Amino acid sequence: SFDGLLDGGKFDGRAEFDGGFENWRSEPSRVYASLDAPSLKGLFSSLGREISGEAELPQPVQASLIASGTLQSGSMAEIEVGSQDFGLRFQGHSHWAAKSNLALEGTLEVKASRSRDGLAIAGLTVPSGFDGGAMQGTAGLERDDKGSWILTAQNFSLGTSKLSGRVTMTSAGGTTAIDGDLSADHVS
């Protein structure tokens, strides 16, 4: 069990490793952790990731992680992040073989009152003055063992537009390359 502060936010949880901590990847484990932070920017900063752009995310936020299984061969993972104007939930599987990156595959649900904030959390900077309205929906999410993120819109809206398609984002050397095919029922 652990309980304390991380960058001023309450951080607690517990972890059980059937083969001891030295076998955390190859033996079954169960992990639960939660973090309360003063803002989404503060949460992501605490986790070592800066949010780009002009996101305005000042509300307190709660985050939780639940993982169970053998990470090397695949385990169940659930991540939730929520504040007054933003919600994110991932349910799926994680896989982390030795000498590779963490891989994820599952369903991502997002709800943001300002699409600018949701895009900023994804690492995308939008032009000044962009107001795409709200962002809401479900997408298939995959992170391959090379670190590329793949999003497949399933029931996703940006403002009043319904989106469909698939996007791959790959980061290297401080830049993000985006490749994909997106369609919208209309643009307003």
Backbone hydrogen bonds, N-H to C=O, Kabsch-Sander energy under -0.5 kcal/mol:
donor,donor_aa,acceptor,acceptor_aa,energy
2,F,13,G,-2.5
4,G,11,F,-2.5
6,L,9,G,-2.7
9,G,6,L,-1.9
11,F,4,G,-3.1
12,D,34,S,-2.2
13,G,2,F,-2.2
14,R,32,Y,-2.4
16,E,30,R,-2.7
18,D,16,E,-0.6
18,D,28,P,-2.4
20,G,17,F,-1.8
23,N,20,G,-1.7
24,W,21,F,-1.8
27,E,23,N,-1.9
29,S,69,G,-2.0
30,R,16,E,-2.0
31,V,67,A,-2.9
32,Y,14,R,-2.8
33,A,65,L,-2.2
34,S,12,D,-2.9
35,L,63,A,-2.5
36,D,10,K,-2.6
37,A,61,V,-2.6
40,L,57,L,-1.2
41,K,57,L,-0.6
43,L,39,S,-2.4
44,F,40,L,-2.7
45,S,41,K,-2.2
46,S,42,G,-2.3
47,L,43,L,-1.4
48,G,45,S,-1.7
49,R,44,F,-3.1
52,S,120,A,-0.9
55,A,52,S,-0.6
57,L,55,A,-0.7
61,V,37,A,-2.6
62,Q,82,G,-2.4
63,A,35,L,-2.3
64,S,80,E,-2.6
65,L,33,A,-2.5
66,I,78,E,-2.6
67,A,31,V,-2.4
68,S,76,M,-2.0
69,G,29,S,-2.5
70,T,74,G,-0.9
71,L,69,G,-0.7
72,Q,25,R,-2.7
73,S,70,T,-0.9
74,G,70,T,-1.6
75,S,94,S,-2.7
76,M,68,S,-2.7
77,A,92,G,-2.7
78,E,66,I,-2.5
79,I,90,F,-2.2
80,E,64,S,-2.2
81,V,88,L,-2.7
82,G,62,Q,-2.6
83,S,86,F,-3.0
87,G,111,K,-2.5
88,L,81,V,-2.7
89,R,109,E,-2.3
90,F,79,I,-3.0
91,Q,107,T,-2.2
92,G,77,A,-2.5
93,H,105,E,-2.9
94,S,75,S,-2.8
95,H,103,A,-2.4
96,W,71,L,-2.7
100,S,97,A,-1.1
101,N,145,D,-1.7
103,A,95,H,-3.0
104,L,143,R,-1.6
105,E,93,H,-2.1
106,G,141,L,-2.4
107,T,91,Q,-2.8
108,L,139,A,-3.2
109,E,89,R,-2.9
110,V,137,G,-2.6
111,K,87,G,-2.5
112,A,135,M,-3.2
113,S,85,D,-2.4
115,S,133,G,-3.4
117,D,114,R,-1.2
118,G,114,R,-1.2
119,L,115,S,-2.5
120,A,116,R,-2.0
121,I,117,D,-2.0
122,A,118,G,-1.2
123,G,120,A,-1.4
124,L,119,L,-2.7
130,F,127,P,-1.9
135,M,112,A,-2.8
136,Q,157,S,-2.3
137,G,110,V,-2.2
138,T,155,N,-1.4
139,A,108,L,-2.5
140,G,152,T,-2.9
141,L,106,G,-2.8
142,E,150,I,-2.0
143,R,104,L,-2.5
144,D,148,S,-2.1
147,G,144,D,-2.1
149,W,169,M,-3.0
150,I,142,E,-3.2
151,L,167,V,-2.8
152,T,140,G,-2.2
153,A,151,L,-0.5
153,A,165,G,-2.0
154,Q,138,T,-2.4
155,N,138,T,-1.8
156,F,163,L,-0.8
157,S,136,Q,-3.4
158,L,161,S,-2.4
159,G,134,A,-3.8
161,S,158,L,-1.8
163,L,156,F,-3.1
163,L,161,S,-0.5
164,S,183,S,-2.2
165,G,153,A,-0.7
166,R,181,D,-1.6
167,V,151,L,-2.7
168,T,179,D,-3.6
169,M,149,W,-3.1
170,T,177,A,-2.5
172,A,175,T,-2.4
175,T,172,A,-1.7
177,A,170,T,-3.3
179,D,168,T,-2.5
181,D,166,R,-2.5
183,S,164,S,-2.9
185,D,162,K,-1.7
